Amino acid sequence: MAASPTNPYSEAGVDTAAGDLAVELMKSSVRATHGPEVLGGVGGFAGLFDASALRDFRRPLLATSTDGVGTKVAIAQAIDKHDTIGQDLVGMVVDDIVVVGAKPLFMTDYIACGKVFPQRIADIVRGIAEACTATGTALIGGETAEHPGLLGPRDYDVAGAATGVVEADGILGADRVQDGDVVLAVESSGLHSNGYSLVRHIVTNAGIGYGDNAADFGKTWGEALLEPTRLYTLPLLRLIERLGGATGEGGVHSLSHVTGGGIAANLARVLPQGSWAEVDRSTWSPSPVFRVLSDIAGSTLESAEGTWNLGIGFLAIIAADKKDAAIAALAAEGMPAWQVGTVGFGARPAGEFEQGAKGVDGGAVRLVGAYADGAK
C-alpha cells in the first residue's frame, strides 16, 4: 500500500490545522466586541469598520497607537497562565489613545509563536477581547503566526494596534495646560507591563521560582507578577465629559499614561515648554509589589523611578477649581486619585529636573520628598 502523502509545511514545523482550531476557539469572544459598525465577521483578510459616524464630527482626527506587552509574557509562559496578557496588551495600546482625548474605535492584534497551542492562543485572544469590551473597542482583526526555528515551541509574543477618533478642537495636550493647574495621580493596579526585565532579573538573582509561594501576596510569585494592567479609557473619557468636555472650557487639560520611563519622564511629555512640576512622593505609598522587589534587590524605590510606575498608572492635569470634582468622579469609577503636584511657569526651584523625554521637549519634572510609609 502506498504511503499517505505528507504535508511539507507540517514537516517544516507549521501546523495549519492547529491555527484553524485556535480561530474557532476565539470566535465567540471576538464577536462579543462587535457592534453594528463592524462588518464581515471573523476570518476575513481585512477587518471592516463603518466610519459613517464620523460624519457627525466637525473635523474628526484619527488617533492611533501600537505596542506590546514586553517580557511580561515570559512569566505567563513560565507558569502556563495566558488569560491576563490580553488585558495588558489592550491597556498598553488603547490607554495611549485616550491621552489625546480620543475615543477608541477598533483594534487588531498579532501573536507570533513557535508552535500554535490552540487553547493557549484562545486564552490570549479572549483576554484581549474582554479588555476591548471594557474599553469600548471593537476587535476587528488579528493574526497568529507560527515561527518554528525562530521562536521556541512554547515561546510567543503579542502586539497590537488601535485607532480612535477625537474632534480636532477637543485634543488634550500641553497647549491647554495653565499656570496653577493641579497634577492628579490615578492609582495603578501594580507593575502593569513595564520594567519586567528588571523584575525578572531581581527574581532570578534571588533564586525565586515563579511557582514559589509569595507570602507577601498570598499567591505564587508568577500569579502576583501577572496582575493585569488597569484599564483607564472609559473612566477618563467620562471624566472629560463631566468636567466640561474636551473644549477650551473643559477641566481636563492634559493626560499622561505612566508607562516606560516612569512618572517624571511621562509627565514631562504632556507639559508645555517653560512649565515645571514637582511630584510630592509623600502623597502616596507605592504598593507592596514595588517595595518587596526593591527589598529583595537591596535597592531603593527612588532608584526604580525611571523604570516602574510605583503605584501611579495615569496622571491628569486638571484646572485647579475642578480638582475635587475630578477626584470624586474617579473615585466613583473605582479609581483612587489624589493630588501630587501643581504646574508652575517661569522661574523654577533650583536643582535638577527631568526634561526632553522620548523626543518631546516639554516641561520639567522632578520627584521630591520621601514616600509615605503606610497606605495613602
C-alpha positions as YAML, in Angstrom:
chain: A
units: angstrom
residues:
- id: 1
  name: MET
  ca: [0.00, 0.00, 0.00]
- id: 2
  name: ALA
  ca: [1.33, 3.40, -0.89]
- id: 3
  name: ALA
  ca: [2.27, 5.69, 1.98]
- id: 4
  name: SER
  ca: [-0.04, 8.62, 2.67]
- id: 5
  name: PRO
  ca: [1.28, 11.83, 1.22]
- id: 6
  name: THR
  ca: [2.94, 14.08, 3.78]
- id: 7
  name: ASN
  ca: [2.39, 17.78, 4.27]
- id: 8
  name: PRO
  ca: [5.72, 19.52, 3.71]
- id: 9
  name: TYR
  ca: [4.55, 22.56, 5.69]
- id: 10
  name: SER
  ca: [3.83, 20.33, 8.70]
- id: 11
  name: GLU
  ca: [7.23, 18.73, 8.29]
- id: 12
  name: ALA
  ca: [8.70, 22.23, 8.46]
- id: 13
  name: GLY
  ca: [7.01, 22.73, 11.82]
- id: 14
  name: VAL
  ca: [3.85, 24.68, 10.92]
- id: 15
  name: ASP
  ca: [0.50, 23.19, 11.92]
- id: 16
  name: THR
  ca: [-2.22, 24.93, 9.91]
- id: 17
  name: ALA
  ca: [-4.93, 22.75, 11.44]
- id: 18
  name: ALA
  ca: [-3.97, 23.95, 14.92]
- id: 19
  name: GLY
  ca: [-4.20, 27.50, 13.67]
- id: 20
  name: ASP
  ca: [-7.69, 26.90, 12.32]
- id: 21
  name: LEU
  ca: [-8.77, 25.38, 15.63]
- id: 22
  name: ALA
  ca: [-7.41, 28.40, 17.50]
- id: 23
  name: VAL
  ca: [-9.57, 30.67, 15.34]
- id: 24
  name: GLU
  ca: [-12.65, 28.56, 16.06]
- id: 25
  name: LEU
  ca: [-11.98, 28.71, 19.80]
- id: 26
  name: MET
  ca: [-11.62, 32.51, 19.82]
- id: 27
  name: LYS
  ca: [-14.54, 33.39, 17.53]
- id: 28
  name: SER
  ca: [-17.20, 33.91, 20.20]
- id: 29
  name: SER
  ca: [-15.05, 36.20, 22.35]
- id: 30
  name: VAL
  ca: [-14.04, 38.30, 19.35]
- id: 31
  name: ARG
  ca: [-17.63, 38.61, 18.10]
- id: 32
  name: ALA
  ca: [-18.69, 39.87, 21.53]
- id: 33
  name: THR
  ca: [-16.68, 43.07, 20.87]
- id: 34
  name: HIS
  ca: [-18.53, 43.80, 17.61]
- id: 35
  name: GLY
  ca: [-21.25, 46.38, 17.35]
- id: 36
  name: PRO
  ca: [-23.21, 47.27, 14.22]
- id: 37
  name: GLU
  ca: [-20.19, 49.25, 12.95]
- id: 38
  name: VAL
  ca: [-18.21, 46.04, 12.36]
- id: 39
  name: LEU
  ca: [-18.82, 44.29, 9.05]
- id: 40
  name: GLY
  ca: [-17.63, 40.96, 7.73]
- id: 41
  name: GLY
  ca: [-17.31, 38.92, 10.91]
- id: 42
  name: VAL
  ca: [-14.22, 36.92, 11.84]
- id: 43
  name: GLY
  ca: [-11.67, 35.47, 9.44]
- id: 44
  name: GLY
  ca: [-11.56, 37.98, 6.60]
- id: 45
  name: PHE
  ca: [-8.37, 39.28, 5.07]
- id: 46
  name: ALA
  ca: [-9.20, 42.73, 6.43]
- id: 47
  name: GLY
  ca: [-11.41, 43.99, 9.22]
- id: 48
  name: LEU
  ca: [-14.17, 46.38, 8.18]
- id: 49
  name: PHE
  ca: [-15.46, 49.23, 10.33]
- id: 50
  name: ASP
  ca: [-18.28, 51.53, 9.25]
- id: 51
  name: ALA
  ca: [-16.98, 55.09, 9.59]
- id: 52
  name: SER
  ca: [-20.32, 56.75, 8.87]
- id: 53
  name: ALA
  ca: [-20.49, 58.01, 12.46]
- id: 54
  name: LEU
  ca: [-17.54, 60.28, 11.73]
- id: 55
  name: ARG
  ca: [-19.88, 62.46, 9.67]
- id: 56
  name: ASP
  ca: [-21.20, 63.79, 12.97]
- id: 57
  name: PHE
  ca: [-17.80, 65.29, 13.73]
- id: 58
  name: ARG
  ca: [-16.93, 68.79, 12.56]
- id: 59
  name: ARG
  ca: [-13.31, 67.78, 11.96]
- id: 60
  name: PRO
  ca: [-12.57, 64.22, 13.05]
- id: 61
  name: LEU
  ca: [-8.96, 63.30, 13.67]
- id: 62
  name: LEU
  ca: [-7.90, 59.67, 13.85]
- id: 63
  name: ALA
  ca: [-5.61, 58.70, 16.72]
- id: 64
  name: THR
  ca: [-3.55, 55.52, 16.54]
- id: 65
  name: SER
  ca: [-1.21, 53.61, 18.81]
- id: 66
  name: THR
  ca: [0.74, 50.36, 18.71]
- id: 67
  name: ASP
  ca: [2.55, 48.45, 21.43]
- id: 68
  name: GLY
  ca: [3.25, 45.09, 23.01]
- id: 69
  name: VAL
  ca: [3.50, 43.61, 26.48]
- id: 70
  name: GLY
  ca: [7.25, 43.15, 26.66]
- id: 71
  name: THR
  ca: [8.93, 40.45, 28.71]
- id: 72
  name: LYS
  ca: [5.92, 40.02, 30.98]
- id: 73
  name: VAL
  ca: [4.95, 37.25, 28.55]
- id: 74
  name: ALA
  ca: [7.92, 35.22, 29.83]
- id: 75
  name: ILE
  ca: [6.21, 34.93, 33.21]
- id: 76
  name: ALA
  ca: [2.94, 33.87, 31.61]
- id: 77
  name: GLN
  ca: [4.84, 31.20, 29.72]
- id: 78
  name: ALA
  ca: [6.70, 30.08, 32.86]
- id: 79
  name: ILE
  ca: [3.50, 29.29, 34.79]
- id: 80
  name: ASP
  ca: [1.35, 28.46, 31.74]
- id: 81
  name: LYS
  ca: [-1.22, 31.16, 32.51]
- id: 82
  name: HIS
  ca: [-2.25, 33.19, 29.48]
- id: 83
  name: ASP
  ca: [-5.66, 34.72, 30.23]
- id: 84
  name: THR
  ca: [-4.41, 38.10, 31.54]
- id: 85
  name: ILE
  ca: [-1.76, 39.03, 28.96]
- id: 86
  name: GLY
  ca: [-4.50, 40.19, 26.58]
- id: 87
  name: GLN
  ca: [-5.70, 42.82, 29.06]
- id: 88
  name: ASP
  ca: [-2.11, 44.04, 29.39]
- id: 89
  name: LEU
  ca: [-1.93, 44.46, 25.63]
- id: 90
  name: VAL
  ca: [-5.15, 46.46, 25.43]
- id: 91
  name: GLY
  ca: [-4.03, 48.61, 28.34]
- id: 92
  name: MET
  ca: [-0.74, 49.43, 26.67]
- id: 93
  name: VAL
  ca: [-2.35, 50.25, 23.32]
- id: 94
  name: VAL
  ca: [-5.83, 51.65, 23.90]
- id: 95
  name: ASP
  ca: [-4.97, 53.67, 27.01]
- id: 96
  name: ASP
  ca: [-2.40, 55.58, 24.96]
- id: 97
  name: ILE
  ca: [-5.18, 56.80, 22.67]
- id: 98
  name: VAL
  ca: [-7.24, 58.37, 25.45]
- id: 99
  name: VAL
  ca: [-4.25, 60.58, 26.32]
- id: 100
  name: VAL
  ca: [-5.25, 62.93, 23.50]
- id: 101
  name: GLY
  ca: [-8.92, 62.69, 24.45]
- id: 102
  name: ALA
  ca: [-9.76, 60.21, 21.68]
- id: 103
  name: LYS
  ca: [-12.45, 57.54, 21.88]
- id: 104
  name: PRO
  ca: [-11.17, 54.15, 20.67]
- id: 105
  name: LEU
  ca: [-12.91, 52.62, 17.67]
- id: 106
  name: PHE
  ca: [-11.17, 49.37, 16.82]
- id: 107
  name: MET
  ca: [-8.09, 47.26, 17.44]
- id: 108
  name: THR
  ca: [-6.14, 44.49, 15.74]
- id: 109
  name: ASP
  ca: [-3.70, 42.05, 17.35]
- id: 110
  name: TYR
  ca: [-0.72, 39.96, 16.29]
- id: 111
  name: ILE
  ca: [0.55, 36.83, 18.05]
- id: 112
  name: ALA
  ca: [3.84, 35.26, 16.97]
- id: 113
  name: CYS
  ca: [4.62, 31.84, 18.42]
- id: 114
  name: GLY
  ca: [6.96, 28.92, 17.97]
- id: 115
  name: LYS
  ca: [4.07, 26.46, 17.90]
- id: 116
  name: VAL
  ca: [0.31, 27.01, 17.94]
- id: 117
  name: PHE
  ca: [-1.35, 25.58, 21.02]
- id: 118
  name: PRO
  ca: [-4.99, 26.36, 20.19]
- id: 119
  name: GLN
  ca: [-6.32, 26.71, 23.73]
- id: 120
  name: ARG
  ca: [-3.44, 28.96, 24.72]
- id: 121
  name: ILE
  ca: [-3.99, 31.24, 21.73]
- id: 122
  name: ALA
  ca: [-7.71, 31.31, 22.52]
- id: 123
  name: ASP
  ca: [-6.96, 32.30, 26.13]
- id: 124
  name: ILE
  ca: [-4.78, 35.19, 24.97]
- id: 125
  name: VAL
  ca: [-7.35, 36.43, 22.49]
- id: 126
  name: ARG
  ca: [-10.18, 36.04, 24.98]
- id: 127
  name: GLY
  ca: [-8.27, 38.34, 27.33]
- id: 128
  name: ILE
  ca: [-7.80, 40.85, 24.52]
- id: 129
  name: ALA
  ca: [-11.49, 40.68, 23.60]
- id: 130
  name: GLU
  ca: [-12.73, 41.10, 27.16]
- id: 131
  name: ALA
  ca: [-10.48, 44.14, 27.65]
- id: 132
  name: CYS
  ca: [-11.63, 45.57, 24.31]
- id: 133
  name: THR
  ca: [-15.22, 45.29, 25.55]
- id: 134
  name: ALA
  ca: [-14.22, 47.04, 28.79]
- id: 135
  name: THR
  ca: [-12.72, 49.94, 26.83]
- id: 136
  name: GLY
  ca: [-15.45, 50.23, 24.18]
- id: 137
  name: THR
  ca: [-13.16, 48.96, 21.43]
- id: 138
  name: ALA
  ca: [-14.06, 46.55, 18.63]
- id: 139
  name: LEU
  ca: [-11.54, 43.79, 17.97]
- id: 140
  name: ILE
  ca: [-11.89, 43.58, 14.19]
- id: 141
  name: GLY
  ca: [-8.86, 41.60, 13.07]
- id: 142
  name: GLY
  ca: [-5.71, 39.81, 14.02]
- id: 143
  name: GLU
  ca: [-3.07, 37.32, 13.02]
- id: 144
  name: THR
  ca: [-1.48, 34.30, 14.65]
- id: 145
  name: ALA
  ca: [1.82, 33.34, 13.04]
- id: 146
  name: GLU
  ca: [3.85, 30.21, 13.70]
- id: 147
  name: HIS
  ca: [7.62, 30.77, 13.55]
- id: 148
  name: PRO
  ca: [9.33, 27.41, 14.20]
- id: 149
  name: GLY
  ca: [13.08, 27.72, 14.45]
- id: 150
  name: LEU
  ca: [12.84, 31.42, 15.23]
- id: 151
  name: LEU
  ca: [10.87, 31.01, 18.47]
- id: 152
  name: GLY
  ca: [10.95, 28.03, 20.82]
- id: 153
  name: PRO
  ca: [7.89, 25.73, 20.77]
- id: 154
  name: ARG
  ca: [6.39, 27.34, 23.89]
- id: 155
  name: ASP
  ca: [7.51, 30.91, 23.17]
- id: 156
  name: TYR
  ca: [5.25, 33.68, 21.92]
- id: 157
  name: ASP
  ca: [4.98, 37.44, 21.74]
- id: 158
  name: VAL
  ca: [1.96, 39.70, 21.35]
- id: 159
  name: ALA
  ca: [1.46, 43.11, 19.79]
- id: 160
  name: GLY
  ca: [-1.49, 45.23, 18.81]
- id: 161
  name: ALA
  ca: [-2.62, 48.45, 17.20]
- id: 162
  name: ALA
  ca: [-5.71, 50.54, 17.76]
- id: 163
  name: THR
  ca: [-7.43, 53.51, 16.16]
- id: 164
  name: GLY
  ca: [-9.62, 56.11, 17.81]
- id: 165
  name: VAL
  ca: [-11.21, 59.44, 16.94]
- id: 166
  name: VAL
  ca: [-11.23, 62.89, 18.51]
- id: 167
  name: GLU
  ca: [-12.69, 66.21, 17.45]
- id: 168
  name: ALA
  ca: [-9.92, 68.49, 16.22]
- id: 169
  name: ASP
  ca: [-10.75, 71.23, 18.70]
- id: 170
  name: GLY
  ca: [-11.06, 68.69, 21.50]
- id: 171
  name: ILE
  ca: [-7.49, 67.37, 21.57]
- id: 172
  name: LEU
  ca: [-5.99, 67.31, 25.03]
- id: 173
  name: GLY
  ca: [-2.36, 68.26, 25.39]
- id: 174
  name: ALA
  ca: [0.36, 70.55, 26.65]
- id: 175
  name: ASP
  ca: [-1.02, 73.63, 24.90]
- id: 176
  name: ARG
  ca: [-4.04, 73.60, 27.25]
- id: 177
  name: VAL
  ca: [-2.03, 73.47, 30.47]
- id: 178
  name: GLN
  ca: [-2.18, 76.63, 32.58]
- id: 179
  name: ASP
  ca: [-0.21, 78.07, 35.46]
- id: 180
  name: GLY
  ca: [-1.63, 76.66, 38.70]
- id: 181
  name: ASP
  ca: [-3.18, 73.54, 37.19]
- id: 182
  name: VAL
  ca: [-3.29, 70.58, 39.56]
- id: 183
  name: VAL
  ca: [-1.49, 67.31, 38.81]
- id: 184
  name: LEU
  ca: [-3.61, 64.34, 39.86]
- id: 185
  name: ALA
  ca: [-2.30, 60.80, 40.11]
- id: 186
  name: VAL
  ca: [-4.58, 57.85, 39.33]
- id: 187
  name: GLU
  ca: [-3.67, 54.61, 41.06]
- id: 188
  name: SER
  ca: [-2.14, 51.69, 39.13]
- id: 189
  name: SER
  ca: [-3.00, 48.05, 39.71]
- id: 190
  name: GLY
  ca: [0.67, 47.20, 40.12]
- id: 191
  name: LEU
  ca: [3.54, 46.88, 37.68]
- id: 192
  name: HIS
  ca: [1.28, 46.99, 34.62]
- id: 193
  name: SER
  ca: [3.55, 45.97, 31.68]
- id: 194
  name: ASN
  ca: [6.73, 47.95, 32.15]
- id: 195
  name: GLY
  ca: [10.03, 47.17, 33.80]
- id: 196
  name: TYR
  ca: [9.71, 43.40, 33.63]
- id: 197
  name: SER
  ca: [13.29, 42.91, 32.51]
- id: 198
  name: LEU
  ca: [14.28, 44.39, 35.87]
- id: 199
  name: VAL
  ca: [11.64, 42.32, 37.67]
- id: 200
  name: ARG
  ca: [12.85, 39.09, 36.11]
- id: 201
  name: HIS
  ca: [16.48, 40.00, 36.86]
- id: 202
  name: ILE
  ca: [15.65, 40.55, 40.54]
- id: 203
  name: VAL
  ca: [13.63, 37.34, 40.84]
- id: 204
  name: THR
  ca: [16.23, 35.21, 39.05]
- id: 205
  name: ASN
  ca: [19.14, 36.58, 41.09]
- id: 206
  name: ALA
  ca: [17.21, 35.85, 44.28]
- id: 207
  name: GLY
  ca: [16.72, 32.22, 43.23]
- id: 208
  name: ILE
  ca: [12.93, 32.59, 43.28]
- id: 209
  name: GLY
  ca: [10.78, 30.40, 41.05]
- id: 210
  name: TYR
  ca: [7.58, 31.80, 39.56]
- id: 211
  name: GLY
  ca: [5.71, 28.83, 41.00]
- id: 212
  name: ASP
  ca: [7.05, 29.52, 44.50]
- id: 213
  name: ASN
  ca: [4.68, 30.84, 47.14]
- id: 214
  name: ALA
  ca: [4.96, 34.59, 47.70]
- id: 215
  name: ALA
  ca: [3.96, 35.04, 51.33]
- id: 216
  name: ASP
  ca: [3.62, 38.82, 50.95]
- id: 217
  name: PHE
  ca: [0.92, 38.41, 48.31]
- id: 218
  name: GLY
  ca: [-0.90, 35.22, 49.31]
- id: 219
  name: LYS
  ca: [-0.32, 33.62, 45.91]
- id: 220
  name: THR
  ca: [2.56, 32.38, 43.79]
- id: 221
  name: TRP
  ca: [5.18, 34.78, 42.51]
- id: 222
  name: GLY
  ca: [4.04, 34.21, 38.96]
- id: 223
  name: GLU
  ca: [0.42, 34.99, 39.78]
- id: 224
  name: ALA
  ca: [1.38, 38.13, 41.69]
- id: 225
  name: LEU
  ca: [3.58, 39.41, 38.87]
- id: 226
  name: LEU
  ca: [0.88, 38.73, 36.26]
- id: 227
  name: GLU
  ca: [-1.59, 41.13, 37.91]
- id: 228
  name: PRO
  ca: [-3.16, 42.70, 34.80]
- id: 229
  name: THR
  ca: [-2.88, 46.31, 33.76]
- id: 230
  name: ARG
  ca: [-5.70, 48.57, 34.93]
- id: 231
  name: LEU
  ca: [-7.84, 49.93, 32.09]
- id: 232
  name: TYR
  ca: [-8.43, 53.68, 32.21]
- id: 233
  name: THR
  ca: [-10.05, 54.58, 28.89]
- id: 234
  name: LEU
  ca: [-13.78, 54.77, 29.63]
- id: 235
  name: PRO
  ca: [-13.46, 56.29, 33.13]
- id: 236
  name: LEU
  ca: [-11.19, 59.01, 31.72]
- id: 237
  name: LEU
  ca: [-13.49, 59.71, 28.78]
- id: 238
  name: ARG
  ca: [-16.37, 60.06, 31.22]
- id: 239
  name: LEU
  ca: [-14.25, 62.34, 33.40]
- id: 240
  name: ILE
  ca: [-13.55, 64.60, 30.43]
- id: 241
  name: GLU
  ca: [-17.26, 64.95, 29.76]
- id: 242
  name: ARG
  ca: [-18.18, 65.51, 33.41]
- id: 243
  name: LEU
  ca: [-15.65, 68.31, 33.68]
- id: 244
  name: GLY
  ca: [-16.96, 70.26, 30.71]
- id: 245
  name: GLY
  ca: [-15.96, 68.13, 27.74]
- id: 246
  name: ALA
  ca: [-12.88, 68.31, 25.54]
- id: 247
  name: THR
  ca: [-13.19, 72.03, 24.87]
- id: 248
  name: GLY
  ca: [-11.31, 75.13, 25.85]
- id: 249
  name: GLU
  ca: [-13.59, 75.38, 28.89]
- id: 250
  name: GLY
  ca: [-13.12, 71.76, 29.95]
- id: 251
  name: GLY
  ca: [-11.49, 70.94, 33.25]
- id: 252
  name: VAL
  ca: [-9.19, 68.20, 31.93]
- id: 253
  name: HIS
  ca: [-6.26, 69.85, 30.18]
- id: 254
  name: SER
  ca: [-3.71, 67.08, 29.67]
- id: 255
  name: LEU
  ca: [-3.27, 63.37, 30.38]
- id: 256
  name: SER
  ca: [-0.23, 61.12, 30.70]
- id: 257
  name: HIS
  ca: [-0.07, 57.33, 30.62]
- id: 258
  name: VAL
  ca: [2.70, 56.27, 33.00]
- id: 259
  name: THR
  ca: [4.48, 53.51, 31.09]
- id: 260
  name: GLY
  ca: [8.16, 53.05, 30.18]
- id: 261
  name: GLY
  ca: [10.31, 55.84, 31.60]
- id: 262
  name: GLY
  ca: [8.38, 56.27, 34.81]
- id: 263
  name: ILE
  ca: [6.49, 59.14, 36.38]
- id: 264
  name: ALA
  ca: [8.71, 62.17, 35.72]
- id: 265
  name: ALA
  ca: [9.50, 61.41, 32.08]
- id: 266
  name: ASN
  ca: [5.90, 60.72, 31.12]
- id: 267
  name: LEU
  ca: [4.54, 63.79, 32.90]
- id: 268
  name: ALA
  ca: [7.18, 66.00, 31.26]
- id: 269
  name: ARG
  ca: [5.95, 64.87, 27.82]
- id: 270
  name: VAL
  ca: [2.49, 66.42, 28.34]
- id: 271
  name: LEU
  ca: [3.57, 69.73, 29.88]
- id: 272
  name: PRO
  ca: [4.48, 72.80, 27.78]
- id: 273
  name: GLN
  ca: [7.97, 74.19, 27.49]
- id: 274
  name: GLY
  ca: [8.66, 76.72, 30.20]
- id: 275
  name: SER
  ca: [6.49, 74.90, 32.76]
- id: 276
  name: TRP
  ca: [7.57, 72.73, 35.65]
- id: 277
  name: ALA
  ca: [6.10, 70.48, 38.31]
- id: 278
  name: GLU
  ca: [7.35, 68.82, 41.46]
- id: 279
  name: VAL
  ca: [5.71, 65.47, 42.23]
- id: 280
  name: ASP
  ca: [5.46, 65.01, 46.00]
- id: 281
  name: ARG
  ca: [6.34, 61.43, 46.96]
- id: 282
  name: SER
  ca: [4.82, 61.87, 50.43]
- id: 283
  name: THR
  ca: [1.30, 61.92, 48.92]
- id: 284
  name: TRP
  ca: [1.26, 58.16, 48.37]
- id: 285
  name: SER
  ca: [2.80, 54.86, 49.36]
- id: 286
  name: PRO
  ca: [3.93, 52.62, 46.47]
- id: 287
  name: SER
  ca: [2.05, 49.33, 46.54]
- id: 288
  name: PRO
  ca: [3.67, 46.26, 48.15]
- id: 289
  name: VAL
  ca: [4.92, 44.67, 44.93]
- id: 290
  name: PHE
  ca: [7.32, 47.58, 44.39]
- id: 291
  name: ARG
  ca: [8.53, 47.54, 47.98]
- id: 292
  name: VAL
  ca: [9.04, 43.78, 48.09]
- id: 293
  name: LEU
  ca: [11.01, 43.72, 44.84]
- id: 294
  name: SER
  ca: [13.15, 46.66, 45.94]
- id: 295
  name: ASP
  ca: [13.86, 44.99, 49.28]
- id: 296
  name: ILE
  ca: [14.88, 41.74, 47.57]
- id: 297
  name: ALA
  ca: [17.19, 43.67, 45.24]
- id: 298
  name: GLY
  ca: [18.65, 45.66, 48.12]
- id: 299
  name: SER
  ca: [17.83, 48.87, 46.28]
- id: 300
  name: THR
  ca: [15.64, 51.91, 46.88]
- id: 301
  name: LEU
  ca: [12.28, 52.81, 45.39]
- id: 302
  name: GLU
  ca: [13.86, 56.02, 44.12]
- id: 303
  name: SER
  ca: [16.34, 54.05, 42.01]
- id: 304
  name: ALA
  ca: [13.44, 52.47, 40.09]
- id: 305
  name: GLU
  ca: [11.62, 55.72, 39.34]
- id: 306
  name: GLY
  ca: [12.74, 55.67, 35.71]
- id: 307
  name: THR
  ca: [11.54, 52.09, 35.24]
- id: 308
  name: TRP
  ca: [8.39, 51.34, 37.28]
- id: 309
  name: ASN
  ca: [5.16, 53.31, 37.71]
- id: 310
  name: LEU
  ca: [5.44, 52.91, 41.52]
- id: 311
  name: GLY
  ca: [1.69, 52.98, 42.00]
- id: 312
  name: ILE
  ca: [0.64, 55.68, 39.52]
- id: 313
  name: GLY
  ca: [-0.90, 54.45, 36.27]
- id: 314
  name: PHE
  ca: [-2.11, 57.78, 34.88]
- id: 315
  name: LEU
  ca: [-1.55, 61.48, 35.53]
- id: 316
  name: ALA
  ca: [-4.18, 64.11, 34.83]
- id: 317
  name: ILE
  ca: [-3.53, 67.85, 34.64]
- id: 318
  name: ILE
  ca: [-6.74, 69.46, 35.83]
- id: 319
  name: ALA
  ca: [-7.98, 73.03, 36.29]
- id: 320
  name: ALA
  ca: [-7.50, 73.86, 39.96]
- id: 321
  name: ASP
  ca: [-11.19, 74.63, 40.53]
- id: 322
  name: LYS
  ca: [-12.16, 71.19, 39.16]
- id: 323
  name: LYS
  ca: [-9.77, 69.16, 41.32]
- id: 324
  name: ASP
  ca: [-12.28, 67.97, 43.92]
- id: 325
  name: ALA
  ca: [-14.86, 67.11, 41.28]
- id: 326
  name: ALA
  ca: [-12.27, 65.10, 39.36]
- id: 327
  name: ILE
  ca: [-11.14, 63.14, 42.41]
- id: 328
  name: ALA
  ca: [-14.75, 62.36, 43.33]
- id: 329
  name: ALA
  ca: [-15.63, 61.30, 39.77]
- id: 330
  name: LEU
  ca: [-12.65, 58.96, 39.55]
- id: 331
  name: ALA
  ca: [-13.39, 57.51, 42.98]
- id: 332
  name: ALA
  ca: [-16.91, 56.72, 41.78]
- id: 333
  name: GLU
  ca: [-15.30, 54.76, 38.94]
- id: 334
  name: GLY
  ca: [-13.29, 52.73, 41.45]
- id: 335
  name: MET
  ca: [-10.10, 54.60, 40.63]
- id: 336
  name: PRO
  ca: [-8.41, 56.27, 43.60]
- id: 337
  name: ALA
  ca: [-6.88, 59.63, 42.65]
- id: 338
  name: TRP
  ca: [-5.02, 62.27, 44.61]
- id: 339
  name: GLN
  ca: [-3.05, 65.48, 44.06]
- id: 340
  name: VAL
  ca: [0.69, 65.02, 43.68]
- id: 341
  name: GLY
  ca: [1.70, 68.48, 42.50]
- id: 342
  name: THR
  ca: [0.93, 71.79, 40.83]
- id: 343
  name: VAL
  ca: [2.09, 73.15, 37.48]
- id: 344
  name: GLY
  ca: [4.18, 76.31, 37.57]
- id: 345
  name: PHE
  ca: [5.50, 78.59, 34.85]
- id: 346
  name: GLY
  ca: [8.55, 80.81, 34.76]
- id: 347
  name: ALA
  ca: [11.42, 80.52, 37.23]
- id: 348
  name: ARG
  ca: [11.58, 77.11, 38.84]
- id: 349
  name: PRO
  ca: [13.24, 75.93, 42.05]
- id: 350
  name: ALA
  ca: [16.96, 75.20, 42.00]
- id: 351
  name: GLY
  ca: [18.05, 71.66, 41.33]
- id: 352
  name: GLU
  ca: [17.85, 69.02, 38.61]
- id: 353
  name: PHE
  ca: [14.63, 68.37, 36.71]
- id: 354
  name: GLU
  ca: [13.86, 65.79, 34.04]
- id: 355
  name: GLN
  ca: [13.01, 67.22, 30.63]
- id: 356
  name: GLY
  ca: [13.07, 66.11, 27.00]
- id: 357
  name: ALA
  ca: [11.67, 62.58, 27.24]
- id: 358
  name: LYS
  ca: [11.12, 60.41, 24.13]
- id: 359
  name: GLY
  ca: [11.88, 63.24, 21.72]
- id: 360
  name: VAL
  ca: [9.41, 65.67, 23.30]
- id: 361
  name: ASP
  ca: [10.99, 68.84, 24.68]
- id: 362
  name: GLY
  ca: [8.15, 69.57, 27.07]
- id: 363
  name: GLY
  ca: [8.02, 70.69, 30.66]
- id: 364
  name: ALA
  ca: [10.40, 69.96, 33.53]
- id: 365
  name: VAL
  ca: [9.53, 67.48, 36.28]
- id: 366
  name: ARG
  ca: [11.17, 66.05, 39.36]
- id: 367
  name: LEU
  ca: [10.06, 63.94, 42.30]
- id: 368
  name: VAL
  ca: [10.63, 65.41, 45.75]
- id: 369
  name: GLY
  ca: [10.28, 64.30, 49.37]
- id: 370
  name: ALA
  ca: [10.06, 60.78, 50.73]
- id: 371
  name: TYR
  ca: [7.41, 58.14, 50.06]
- id: 372
  name: ALA
  ca: [4.72, 57.66, 52.67]
- id: 373
  name: ASP
  ca: [5.27, 54.58, 54.81]
- id: 374
  name: GLY
  ca: [1.70, 53.31, 55.01]
- id: 375
  name: ALA
  ca: [-1.41, 53.32, 52.88]
- id: 376
  name: LYS
  ca: [-2.15, 56.51, 51.05]
...
